[in-house]
């Protein structure tokens, strides 16, 4: 891995920002509506899911099984099971998922990162974009 990869550095900054946000959230903040049926807890569960999903896909890639395609029904499926999320735990799960994915990405060589980018799955490397979008979304609704 090249420690100078801009996306990996941005991932680390976004994970730190996520960690800071989660440390400031209480039970009432977790239930705050973000609109569209989403709550803070659901947004964090969504971020956690997608980081875990990319980590699992990267593990497959590292085993030589290829990078699994995404399913367009995933977000709707997550919304349907959102009531199962534990608002008290979802923030910590989101941070752990981000940290785990960051570690997996940091273990990749520069050639592996470039291969994934050329294959059209840069989104699996550029996790900072997704994290930053949802952290900003949540911060907008906090007092």
BATOR-846450 format. One record per residue: x, y, z of N, C-alpha, C in turn; residue in three letters. Coordinates in Angstrom, 2 decimals. Layout:
! residues N
nX/nY/nZ/caX/caY/caZ/cX/cY/cZ/rest
X/Y/Z/X/Y/Z/X/Y/Z/ALA
...
***
This chain:
! residues 143
nX/nY/nZ/caX/caY/caZ/cX/cY/cZ/rest
0.84/-1.17/0.00/0.00/0.00/0.00/0.88/1.23/0.00/UNK
0.48/2.19/-0.76/1.18/3.46/-0.73/0.47/4.37/0.27/UNK
1.21/4.83/1.27/0.58/5.65/2.31/0.21/7.02/1.77/UNK
0.61/7.33/0.54/0.31/8.63/-0.05/-0.97/8.60/-0.88/UNK
-1.68/7.50/-0.92/-2.92/7.43/-1.70/-3.93/8.41/-1.11/UNK
-4.34/9.38/-1.92/-5.24/10.42/-1.45/-6.56/9.90/-0.93/UNK
-7.12/8.89/-1.57/-8.40/8.35/-1.09/-8.26/7.70/0.27/UNK
-7.14/7.01/0.50/-6.95/6.37/1.80/-6.77/7.41/2.90/UNK
-6.08/8.48/2.59/-5.94/9.57/3.56/-7.29/10.23/3.82/UNK
-8.07/10.43/2.77/-9.42/11.00/2.93/-10.32/10.07/3.72/UNK
-10.19/8.75/3.50/-10.96/7.78/4.27/-10.65/7.94/5.76/UNK
-9.37/8.04/6.10/-8.97/8.16/7.51/-9.57/9.43/8.12/UNK
-9.55/10.53/7.38/-10.14/11.78/7.89/-11.65/11.64/8.06/UNK
-12.31/10.99/7.11/-13.76/10.81/7.20/-14.12/9.88/8.36/UNK
-13.30/8.87/8.61/-13.54/7.98/9.74/-13.38/8.74/11.05/UNK
-12.38/9.59/11.13/-12.19/10.40/12.34/-13.38/11.34/12.55/UNK
-13.88/11.92/11.47/-15.04/12.80/11.57/-16.27/12.02/12.01/UNK
-16.45/10.81/11.47/-17.56/9.94/11.87/-17.43/9.59/13.36/UNK
-16.24/9.22/13.79/-16.00/8.86/15.19/-16.36/10.03/16.11/UNK
-15.93/11.24/15.72/-16.24/12.43/16.51/-17.75/12.67/16.57/UNK
-18.42/12.55/15.43/-19.87/12.73/15.40/-20.55/11.74/16.34/UNK
-20.21/10.48/16.22/-20.85/9.44/17.04/-20.64/9.71/18.53/UNK
-19.48/10.21/18.88/-19.20/10.48/20.30/-20.09/11.59/20.86/UNK
-20.67/12.40/19.99/-21.53/13.52/20.42/-23.01/13.18/20.42/UNK
-23.37/11.99/19.96/-24.79/11.65/19.81/-25.34/10.98/21.07/UNK
-26.52/11.42/21.47/-27.21/10.76/22.57/-28.46/10.07/22.01/UNK
-29.22/9.45/22.89/-30.41/8.69/22.46/-31.40/9.56/21.69/UNK
-31.58/10.78/22.15/-32.53/11.65/21.47/-32.04/12.02/20.08/UNK
-30.74/12.23/19.92/-30.19/12.54/18.60/-30.36/11.36/17.65/UNK
-30.21/10.15/18.16/-30.32/8.96/17.31/-31.70/8.82/16.71/UNK
-32.72/9.29/17.40/-34.08/9.16/16.88/-34.52/10.37/16.07/UNK
-33.66/11.36/15.94/-34.00/12.57/15.18/-34.23/12.23/13.71/UNK
-35.29/12.78/13.15/-35.62/12.54/11.75/-34.70/13.34/10.83/UNK
-34.28/12.69/9.76/-33.49/13.35/8.72/-34.35/13.58/7.48/UNK
-35.62/13.22/7.56/-36.52/13.34/6.41/-36.51/12.06/5.59/UNK
-37.53/11.89/4.80/-37.62/10.73/3.93/-37.70/9.40/4.67/UNK
-38.13/9.45/5.93/-38.23/8.23/6.72/-36.92/7.80/7.38/UNK
-35.87/8.57/7.18/-34.57/8.23/7.77/-34.40/8.95/9.11/UNK
-33.76/8.25/10.05/-33.35/8.84/11.31/-31.82/8.86/11.34/UNK
-31.27/9.52/12.33/-29.82/9.52/12.51/-29.33/8.08/12.65/UNK
-30.02/7.28/13.47/-29.61/5.89/13.66/-29.64/5.12/12.35/UNK
-30.67/5.34/11.54/-30.73/4.63/10.27/-29.59/5.07/9.34/UNK
-29.32/6.36/9.29/-28.23/6.84/8.43/-26.90/6.20/8.84/UNK
-26.67/6.07/10.14/-25.43/5.42/10.61/-25.43/3.94/10.27/UNK
-26.60/3.29/10.39/-26.69/1.88/10.00/-26.44/1.71/8.52/UNK
-26.92/2.63/7.72/-26.71/2.63/6.28/-25.21/2.75/5.96/UNK
-24.54/3.69/6.61/-23.10/3.86/6.40/-22.36/2.59/6.82/UNK
-22.74/2.03/7.97/-22.08/0.80/8.44/-22.29/-0.33/7.44/UNK
-23.52/-0.49/6.97/-23.79/-1.57/6.02/-22.91/-1.45/4.79/UNK
-22.86/-0.25/4.19/-22.12/-0.10/2.94/-20.61/-0.25/3.14/UNK
-20.10/0.15/4.30/-18.67/-0.09/4.55/-18.41/-1.59/4.72/UNK
-19.27/-2.27/5.45/-19.11/-3.73/5.61/-19.25/-4.41/4.25/UNK
-20.22/-3.99/3.47/-20.43/-4.60/2.16/-19.19/-4.46/1.28/UNK
-18.59/-3.28/1.28/-17.39/-3.09/0.46/-16.22/-3.92/1.01/UNK
-16.13/-4.04/2.33/-15.07/-4.87/2.91/-15.23/-6.33/2.50/UNK
-16.45/-6.84/2.56/-16.71/-8.23/2.14/-16.36/-8.41/0.66/UNK
-16.76/-7.45/-0.17/-16.44/-7.54/-1.60/-14.93/-7.50/-1.82/UNK
-14.22/-6.68/-1.05/-12.76/-6.63/-1.18/-12.11/-7.93/-0.72/UNK
-12.66/-8.54/0.31/-12.12/-9.83/0.77/-12.28/-10.88/-0.34/UNK
-13.41/-10.87/-1.02/-13.61/-11.77/-2.17/-12.57/-11.49/-3.25/UNK
-12.37/-10.23/-3.55/-11.38/-9.80/-4.55/-9.99/-10.32/-4.17/UNK
-9.64/-10.19/-2.90/-8.32/-10.62/-2.45/-8.15/-12.14/-2.53/UNK
-9.25/-12.87/-2.43/-9.21/-14.34/-2.56/-9.20/-14.76/-4.03/UNK
-9.36/-13.81/-4.93/-9.37/-14.14/-6.35/-10.75/-14.43/-6.90/UNK
-11.79/-14.14/-6.12/-13.16/-14.42/-6.55/-13.79/-13.27/-7.33/UNK
-13.08/-12.19/-7.52/-13.63/-11.03/-8.21/-14.37/-10.14/-7.24/UNK
-14.66/-8.94/-7.68/-15.37/-7.96/-6.86/-16.86/-8.08/-7.16/UNK
-17.64/-8.44/-6.16/-19.07/-8.69/-6.35/-19.83/-7.44/-6.75/UNK
-20.74/-7.58/-7.69/-21.59/-6.48/-8.13/-22.58/-6.10/-7.03/UNK
-22.97/-4.84/-7.02/-23.95/-4.37/-6.04/-25.36/-4.66/-6.52/UNK
-26.26/-4.76/-5.57/-27.67/-5.01/-5.85/-28.43/-3.70/-5.65/UNK
-29.15/-3.27/-6.66/-29.86/-1.99/-6.60/-31.02/-2.00/-5.59/UNK
-31.37/-3.14/-5.06/-32.47/-3.21/-4.11/-32.00/-3.06/-2.66/UNK
-30.72/-2.89/-2.46/-30.17/-2.92/-1.10/-30.72/-1.81/-0.21/UNK
-30.72/-0.57/-0.67/-31.18/0.51/0.22/-32.63/0.31/0.63/UNK
-33.49/-0.12/-0.28/-34.89/-0.36/0.07/-34.99/-1.50/1.07/UNK
-34.16/-2.51/0.91/-34.14/-3.62/1.86/-33.71/-3.14/3.24/UNK
-32.68/-2.31/3.29/-32.23/-1.76/4.57/-33.33/-0.95/5.24/UNK
-34.04/-0.15/4.46/-35.13/0.64/5.03/-36.20/-0.25/5.64/UNK
-36.46/-1.38/5.03/-37.48/-2.30/5.54/-37.09/-2.93/6.87/UNK
-35.80/-3.14/7.07/-35.38/-3.78/8.33/-34.81/-2.78/9.34/UNK
-34.88/-1.50/9.04/-34.35/-0.46/9.92/-34.87/-0.55/11.36/UNK
-36.13/-0.95/11.59/-36.59/-1.05/12.98/-35.79/-2.05/13.82/UNK
-35.06/-2.92/13.18/-34.25/-3.89/13.93/-32.94/-3.31/14.44/UNK
-32.54/-2.15/13.92/-31.28/-1.54/14.33/-31.37/-1.08/15.78/UNK
-30.33/-1.32/16.54/-30.24/-0.86/17.93/-29.64/0.54/17.92/UNK
-30.46/1.57/18.16/-29.94/2.93/18.09/-28.78/3.18/19.06/UNK
-28.73/2.43/20.14/-27.65/2.61/21.10/-26.33/2.01/20.65/UNK
-26.37/1.12/19.69/-25.15/0.44/19.24/-24.73/0.82/17.83/UNK
-25.64/1.35/17.04/-25.37/1.54/15.61/-24.22/2.51/15.35/UNK
-24.05/3.51/16.19/-22.94/4.44/15.99/-21.60/3.76/16.12/UNK
-21.45/2.97/17.16/-20.19/2.24/17.36/-19.96/1.23/16.25/UNK
-21.02/0.61/15.77/-20.90/-0.34/14.66/-20.42/0.39/13.40/UNK
-20.96/1.58/13.15/-20.54/2.35/11.98/-19.06/2.71/12.05/UNK
-18.60/3.09/13.21/-17.18/3.45/13.37/-16.31/2.22/13.18/UNK
-16.69/1.09/13.79/-15.90/-0.14/13.63/-15.86/-0.59/12.18/UNK
-16.99/-0.48/11.48/-17.04/-0.88/10.08/-16.11/0.00/9.24/UNK
-16.13/1.30/9.50/-15.24/2.22/8.77/-13.78/1.89/9.06/UNK
-13.46/1.65/10.31/-12.07/1.32/10.67/-11.61/0.02/10.01/UNK
-12.49/-0.98/10.00/-12.14/-2.26/9.40/-11.92/-2.11/7.89/UNK
-12.81/-1.41/7.23/-12.65/-1.21/5.79/-11.39/-0.41/5.50/UNK
-11.14/0.63/6.29/-9.91/1.41/6.10/-8.69/0.51/6.21/UNK
-8.68/-0.39/7.19/-7.54/-1.30/7.37/-7.38/-2.23/6.17/UNK
-8.49/-2.74/5.66/-8.43/-3.60/4.48/-7.87/-2.83/3.30/UNK
-8.37/-1.64/3.08/-7.88/-0.84/1.95/-6.40/-0.50/2.10/UNK
-5.98/-0.21/3.32/-4.58/0.12/3.55/-3.66/-1.07/3.32/UNK
-4.22/-2.28/3.38/-3.41/-3.47/3.15/-3.19/-3.76/1.67/UNK
-3.94/-3.09/0.81/-3.83/-3.32/-0.62/-2.59/-2.62/-1.18/UNK
-2.04/-3.21/-2.20/-0.91/-2.58/-2.89/-1.43/-1.48/-3.80/UNK
-0.53/-0.63/-4.24/-0.89/0.41/-5.20/-1.44/-0.20/-6.47/UNK
-0.86/-1.32/-6.92/-1.35/-2.00/-8.12/-2.77/-2.52/-7.93/UNK
-3.06/-3.06/-6.74/-4.41/-3.55/-6.48/-5.42/-2.40/-6.46/UNK
-5.05/-1.29/-5.85/-5.94/-0.13/-5.83/-6.23/0.35/-7.25/UNK
-5.19/0.44/-8.06/-5.37/0.89/-9.44/-6.19/-0.10/-10.24/UNK
-6.01/-1.38/-10.00/-6.79/-2.41/-10.69/-8.28/-2.25/-10.37/UNK
-8.59/-2.00/-9.12/-9.98/-1.80/-8.72/-10.54/-0.53/-9.35/UNK
-9.77/0.51/-9.39/-10.23/1.74/-10.03/-10.51/1.51/-11.52/UNK
-9.59/0.83/-12.18/-9.78/0.54/-13.61/-11.00/-0.35/-13.85/UNK
-11.31/-1.20/-12.88/-12.46/-2.10/-13.01/-13.79/-1.37/-12.75/UNK
-13.71/-0.09/-12.42/-14.94/0.67/-12.21/-15.52/0.59/-10.82/UNK
-14.74/0.16/-9.85/-15.24/0.05/-8.48/-14.48/0.98/-7.53/UNK
-14.12/2.15/-8.04/-13.43/3.14/-7.21/-14.26/3.50/-5.98/UNK
-15.58/3.38/-6.07/-16.45/3.68/-4.92/-16.11/2.82/-3.71/UNK
-15.55/1.65/-3.93/-15.15/0.78/-2.81/-13.92/1.32/-2.11/UNK
-13.15/2.13/-2.81/-11.94/2.74/-2.26/-12.27/4.13/-1.71/UNK
-13.10/4.86/-2.37/-13.44/6.25/-2.02/-14.56/6.30/-1.00/UNK
-14.42/5.59/0.10/-15.49/5.53/1.09/-15.70/6.87/1.77/UNK
-14.70/7.71/1.76/-14.82/9.02/2.38/-15.98/9.81/1.80/UNK
-16.26/9.64/0.53/-17.36/10.40/-0.09/-18.70/10.06/0.57/UNK
-18.95/8.79/0.74/-20.21/8.33/1.33/-20.29/8.72/2.80/UNK
-19.21/8.51/3.54/-19.21/8.87/4.96/-19.43/10.36/5.14/UNK
-18.71/11.16/4.38/-18.82/12.62/4.51/-20.23/13.10/4.18/UNK
-20.84/12.52/3.15/-22.22/12.91/2.79/-23.16/12.70/3.96/UNK
-23.07/11.53/4.60/-24.02/11.23/5.68/-23.66/11.93/6.98/UNK
-22.39/12.13/7.25/-22.02/12.91/8.44/-22.57/14.34/8.30/UNK
-22.38/14.93/7.12/-22.91/16.29/6.88/-24.44/16.30/6.99/UNK
-25.08/15.28/6.45/-26.54/15.17/6.53/-26.99/15.16/7.99/UNK
-26.32/14.36/8.82/-26.69/14.25/10.23/-26.40/15.57/10.95/UNK
-25.23/16.15/10.72/-24.87/17.39/11.40/-25.85/18.52/11.09/UNK
-26.41/18.50/9.90/-27.37/19.53/9.51/-28.61/19.52/10.40/UNK
-28.96/18.34/10.93/-30.17/18.21/11.72/-29.93/18.23/13.22/UNK
-28.69/18.38/13.63/-28.38/18.42/15.06/-28.44/19.85/15.57/UNK
-28.85/20.00/16.83/-28.90/21.37/17.40/-27.51/21.96/17.55/UNK
***
